[in-house]
Amino acid sequence: MRLPAVLIAAATFAWTACSAVDTAKPLDITPGKPFTLQVGGAARLASESLQLGFDGVAADSRCPKGAQCVWAGEVVARVWWQRGSAARQSGELHLSAGMARPVRIGDFELRLTEMAPEAITGKPIDKSAYLATLLLSRGSSSEAER
């Protein structure tokens, strides 16, 4: 006996919707351990009711592989964070020649430690292809922002 096309379509839609929900679930993180988010991705530190997200890259002037540059360049990631039901806040994380400027979130610092993919001469990076490796750690820094 064949199922009507409507039932098959409905089952397919339901399965797809459930799959989309699973991929949108925030990544559980641990302070002091790096984690990687794709553009639009989110993470959470459940013990602190803290959620973080990576919205994309605001600027990427890194020296491309295969080029000779006077300056190593910099990449700037747009991020957001939210504690409990408080308003969502946003900021930018800078990474230049291994030097990171963190953002202060309460008792924590959020740093961008790596950005992929690597810039390559003549190959523009699709805005949705970026992967940000971040580090959330307890502590303070004189460079940290609020």
Phi and psi in degrees as GROMACS dihedral restraints (atoms count N, CA, C in turn):
[ dihedral_restraints ]
;  ai    aj    ak    al  type     phi  dphi    fc
    3     4     5     6     1   -94.9    20    10
    4     5     6     7     1   138.2    20    10
    6     7     8     9     1   -76.9    20    10
    7     8     9    10     1   140.3    20    10
    9    10    11    12     1   -60.9    20    10
   10    11    12    13     1   149.8    20    10
   12    13    14    15     1   -56.8    20    10
   13    14    15    16     1   -32.2    20    10
   15    16    17    18     1   -64.3    20    10
   16    17    18    19     1   -42.5    20    10
   18    19    20    21     1   -65.7    20    10
   19    20    21    22     1   -40.8    20    10
   21    22    23    24     1   -63.6    20    10
   22    23    24    25     1   -44.3    20    10
   24    25    26    27     1   -62.9    20    10
   25    26    27    28     1   -42.2    20    10
   27    28    29    30     1   -64.3    20    10
   28    29    30    31     1   -42.1    20    10
   30    31    32    33     1   -64.6    20    10
   31    32    33    34     1   -41.9    20    10
   33    34    35    36     1   -62.6    20    10
   34    35    36    37     1   -44.4    20    10
   36    37    38    39     1   -61.5    20    10
   37    38    39    40     1   -45.3    20    10
   39    40    41    42     1   -62.2    20    10
   40    41    42    43     1   -42.7    20    10
   42    43    44    45     1   -64.6    20    10
   43    44    45    46     1   -42.8    20    10
   45    46    47    48     1   -64.2    20    10
   46    47    48    49     1   -42.5    20    10
   48    49    50    51     1   -62.6    20    10
   49    50    51    52     1   -41.9    20    10
   51    52    53    54     1   -65.6    20    10
   52    53    54    55     1   -39.1    20    10
   54    55    56    57     1   -64.5    20    10
   55    56    57    58     1   -40.0    20    10
   57    58    59    60     1   -64.6    20    10
   58    59    60    61     1   -38.2    20    10
   60    61    62    63     1   -63.8    20    10
   61    62    63    64     1   -42.2    20    10
   63    64    65    66     1   -62.9    20    10
   64    65    66    67     1   -40.1    20    10
   66    67    68    69     1   -74.0    20    10
   67    68    69    70     1   -20.6    20    10
   69    70    71    72     1   -86.8    20    10
   70    71    72    73     1    -6.6    20    10
   72    73    74    75     1   -65.2    20    10
   73    74    75    76     1   132.6    20    10
   75    76    77    78     1   -61.7    20    10
   76    77    78    79     1   146.1    20    10
   78    79    80    81     1   -75.9    20    10
   79    80    81    82     1   129.4    20    10
   81    82    83    84     1   -76.6    20    10
   82    83    84    85     1   130.8    20    10
   84    85    86    87     1  -122.8    20    10
   85    86    87    88     1   163.6    20    10
   87    88    89    90     1  -123.4    20    10
   88    89    90    91     1   131.6    20    10
   90    91    92    93     1   -56.5    20    10
   91    92    93    94     1   138.3    20    10
   93    94    95    96     1    87.9    20    10
   94    95    96    97     1    -4.2    20    10
   96    97    98    99     1  -115.2    20    10
   97    98    99   100     1   124.8    20    10
   99   100   101   102     1   -60.9    20    10
  100   101   102   103     1   149.7    20    10
  102   103   104   105     1  -142.7    20    10
  103   104   105   106     1   154.2    20    10
  105   106   107   108     1  -117.9    20    10
  106   107   108   109     1   133.6    20    10
  108   109   110   111     1  -123.8    20    10
  109   110   111   112     1   141.7    20    10
  111   112   113   114     1   -86.0    20    10
  112   113   114   115     1   167.6    20    10
  114   115   116   117     1   -57.8    20    10
  115   116   117   118     1   129.5    20    10
  117   118   119   120     1    88.1    20    10
  118   119   120   121     1    -4.8    20    10
  120   121   122   123     1   -79.3    20    10
  121   122   123   124     1   159.6    20    10
  123   124   125   126     1  -136.7    20    10
  124   125   126   127     1   157.2    20    10
  126   127   128   129     1  -137.4    20    10
  127   128   129   130     1   161.9    20    10
  129   130   131   132     1  -143.5    20    10
  130   131   132   133     1   147.4    20    10
  132   133   134   135     1  -113.3    20    10
  133   134   135   136     1    91.6    20    10
  135   136   137   138     1   -57.8    20    10
  136   137   138   139     1   -38.5    20    10
  138   139   140   141     1   -63.2    20    10
  139   140   141   142     1   -19.2    20    10
  141   142   143   144     1  -114.3    20    10
  142   143   144   145     1     5.4    20    10
  144   145   146   147     1    51.3    20    10
  145   146   147   148     1    42.1    20    10
  147   148   149   150     1  -115.7    20    10
  148   149   150   151     1   129.2    20    10
  150   151   152   153     1  -118.1    20    10
  151   152   153   154     1   145.9    20    10
  153   154   155   156     1  -131.2    20    10
  154   155   156   157     1   152.8    20    10
  156   157   158   159     1  -147.9    20    10
  157   158   159   160     1   158.2    20    10
  159   160   161   162     1  -115.2    20    10
  160   161   162   163     1   110.6    20    10
  162   163   164   165     1   -85.3    20    10
  163   164   165   166     1   -23.1    20    10
  165   166   167   168     1   146.1    20    10
  166   167   168   169     1  -169.5    20    10
  168   169   170   171     1  -107.2    20    10
  169   170   171   172     1   124.2    20    10
  171   172   173   174     1   -81.8    20    10
  172   173   174   175     1   -33.6    20    10
  174   175   176   177     1  -156.6    20    10
  175   176   177   178     1   143.7    20    10
  177   178   179   180     1  -142.2    20    10
  178   179   180   181     1   101.0    20    10
  180   181   182   183     1  -115.0    20    10
  181   182   183   184     1    23.5    20    10
  183   184   185   186     1   -62.0    20    10
  184   185   186   187     1   143.7    20    10
  186   187   188   189     1   -65.4    20    10
  187   188   189   190     1   121.2    20    10
  189   190   191   192     1   -67.1    20    10
  190   191   192   193     1   147.5    20    10
  192   193   194   195     1   -59.5    20    10
  193   194   195   196     1   134.3    20    10
  195   196   197   198     1    92.3    20    10
  196   197   198   199     1    -0.3    20    10
  198   199   200   201     1  -115.0    20    10
  199   200   201   202     1   156.3    20    10
  201   202   203   204     1  -105.3    20    10
  202   203   204   205     1   122.4    20    10
  204   205   206   207     1  -124.0    20    10
  205   206   207   208     1   150.1    20    10
  207   208   209   210     1   -77.9    20    10
  208   209   210   211     1   -31.3    20    10
  210   211   212   213     1  -125.1    20    10
  211   212   213   214     1   138.6    20    10
  213   214   215   216     1   -67.0    20    10
  214   215   216   217     1   -22.8    20    10
  216   217   218   219     1    88.6    20    10
  217   218   219   220     1  -175.4    20    10
  219   220   221   222     1  -150.7    20    10
  220   221   222   223     1   151.6    20    10
  222   223   224   225     1  -124.5    20    10
  223   224   225   226     1   139.5    20    10
  225   226   227   228     1  -122.4    20    10
  226   227   228   229     1   119.8    20    10
  228   229   230   231     1  -101.7    20    10
  229   230   231   232     1   137.8    20    10
  231   232   233   234     1   -91.7    20    10
  232   233   234   235     1   125.1    20    10
  234   235   236   237     1  -129.9    20    10
  235   236   237   238     1   163.7    20    10
  237   238   239   240     1  -137.9    20    10
  238   239   240   241     1   160.1    20    10
  240   241   242   243     1  -148.0    20    10
  241   242   243   244     1   153.9    20    10
  243   244   245   246     1  -149.0    20    10
  244   245   246   247     1   130.8    20    10
  246   247   248   249     1  -106.7    20    10
  247   248   249   250     1   120.2    20    10
  249   250   251   252     1    53.1    20    10
  250   251   252   253     1  -129.0    20    10
  252   253   254   255     1   -98.7    20    10
  253   254   255   256     1     9.5    20    10
  255   256   257   258     1   -64.3    20    10
  256   257   258   259     1   163.8    20    10
  258   259   260   261     1   -64.1    20    10
  259   260   261   262     1   145.2    20    10
  261   262   263   264     1   -70.2    20    10
  262   263   264   265     1   137.0    20    10
  264   265   266   267     1  -115.7    20    10
  265   266   267   268     1   158.1    20    10
  267   268   269   270     1  -136.2    20    10
  268   269   270   271     1   160.8    20    10
  270   271   272   273     1  -164.6    20    10
  271   272   273   274     1  -177.0    20    10
  273   274   275   276     1  -123.8    20    10
  274   275   276   277     1   140.3    20    10
  276   277   278   279     1  -112.2    20    10
  277   278   279   280     1   129.9    20    10
  279   280   281   282     1  -107.5    20    10
  280   281   282   283     1   140.8    20    10
  282   283   284   285     1  -135.6    20    10
  283   284   285   286     1   120.8    20    10
  285   286   287   288     1  -140.2    20    10
  286   287   288   289     1   119.8    20    10
  288   289   290   291     1    46.1    20    10
  289   290   291   292     1    45.3    20    10
  291   292   293   294     1    80.9    20    10
  292   293   294   295     1    -4.8    20    10
  294   295   296   297     1   -95.2    20    10
  295   296   297   298     1   125.6    20    10
  297   298   299   300     1  -115.0    20    10
  298   299   300   301     1   139.1    20    10
  300   301   302   303     1  -103.0    20    10
  301   302   303   304     1   114.6    20    10
  303   304   305   306     1   -80.4    20    10
  304   305   306   307     1   166.3    20    10
  306   307   308   309     1  -112.5    20    10
  307   308   309   310     1   135.7    20    10
  309   310   311   312     1   -89.4    20    10
  310   311   312   313     1   129.1    20    10
  312   313   314   315     1  -129.5    20    10
  313   314   315   316     1    93.6    20    10
  315   316   317   318     1    59.4    20    10
  316   317   318   319     1  -121.9    20    10
  318   319   320   321     1   -84.3    20    10
  319   320   321   322     1     5.2    20    10
  321   322   323   324     1  -116.6    20    10
  322   323   324   325     1   159.5    20    10
  324   325   326   327     1  -120.3    20    10
  325   326   327   328     1   137.4    20    10
  327   328   329   330     1  -112.8    20    10
  328   329   330   331     1   125.8    20    10
  330   331   332   333     1  -123.8    20    10
  331   332   333   334     1   147.4    20    10
  333   334   335   336     1   -91.4    20    10
  334   335   336   337     1   120.3    20    10
  336   337   338   339     1  -105.5    20    10
  337   338   339   340     1   -21.1    20    10
  339   340   341   342     1  -161.8    20    10
  340   341   342   343     1   149.0    20    10
  342   343   344   345     1  -132.2    20    10
  343   344   345   346     1   129.7    20    10
  345   346   347   348     1  -121.7    20    10
  346   347   348   349     1   156.6    20    10
  348   349   350   351     1   -77.4    20    10
  349   350   351   352     1   165.3    20    10
  351   352   353   354     1   -69.3    20    10
  352   353   354   355     1   141.8    20    10
  354   355   356   357     1   -68.4    20    10
  355   356   357   358     1   136.5    20    10
  357   358   359   360     1  -129.5    20    10
  358   359   360   361     1   133.8    20    10
  360   361   362   363     1   -51.1    20    10
  361   362   363   364     1   128.9    20    10
  363   364   365   366     1    78.1    20    10
  364   365   366   367     1     1.7    20    10
  366   367   368   369     1  -122.9    20    10
  367   368   369   370     1    99.2    20    10
  369   370   371   372     1   -66.3    20    10
  370   371   372   373     1   148.3    20    10
  372   373   374   375     1   -93.5    20    10
  373   374   375   376     1   127.4    20    10
  375   376   377   378     1   -62.1    20    10
  376   377   378   379     1   132.7    20    10
  378   379   380   381     1   -56.4    20    10
  379   380   381   382     1   -29.8    20    10
  381   382   383   384     1   -86.0    20    10
  382   383   384   385     1    -4.8    20    10
  384   385   386   387     1   -89.5    20    10
  385   386   387   388     1    -7.4    20    10
  387   388   389   390     1   -68.2    20    10
  388   389   390   391     1   143.2    20    10
  390   391   392   393     1  -128.0    20    10
  391   392   393   394     1   119.4    20    10
  393   394   395   396     1  -101.1    20    10
  394   395   396   397     1   127.1    20    10
  396   397   398   399     1   -97.5    20    10
  397   398   399   400     1   121.9    20    10
  399   400   401   402     1  -118.7    20    10
  400   401   402   403     1   160.4    20    10
  402   403   404   405     1  -137.8    20    10
  403   404   405   406     1   121.2    20    10
  405   406   407   408     1  -105.3    20    10
  406   407   408   409     1   122.6    20    10
  408   409   410   411     1  -139.5    20    10
  409   410   411   412     1   154.9    20    10
  411   412   413   414     1   -78.1    20    10
  412   413   414   415     1   147.4    20    10
  414   415   416   417     1   131.3    20    10
  415   416   417   418     1   178.6    20    10
  417   418   419   420     1  -135.1    20    10
  418   419   420   421     1   158.9    20    10
  420   421   422   423     1  -143.1    20    10
  421   422   423   424     1   148.9    20    10
  423   424   425   426     1   -68.1    20    10
  424   425   426   427     1   -19.4    20    10
  426   427   428   429     1   -85.8    20    10
  427   428   429   430     1   -16.8    20    10
  429   430   431   432     1   -64.8    20    10
  430   431   432   433     1   146.7    20    10
  432   433   434   435     1  -110.4    20    10
  433   434   435   436     1   166.1    20    10
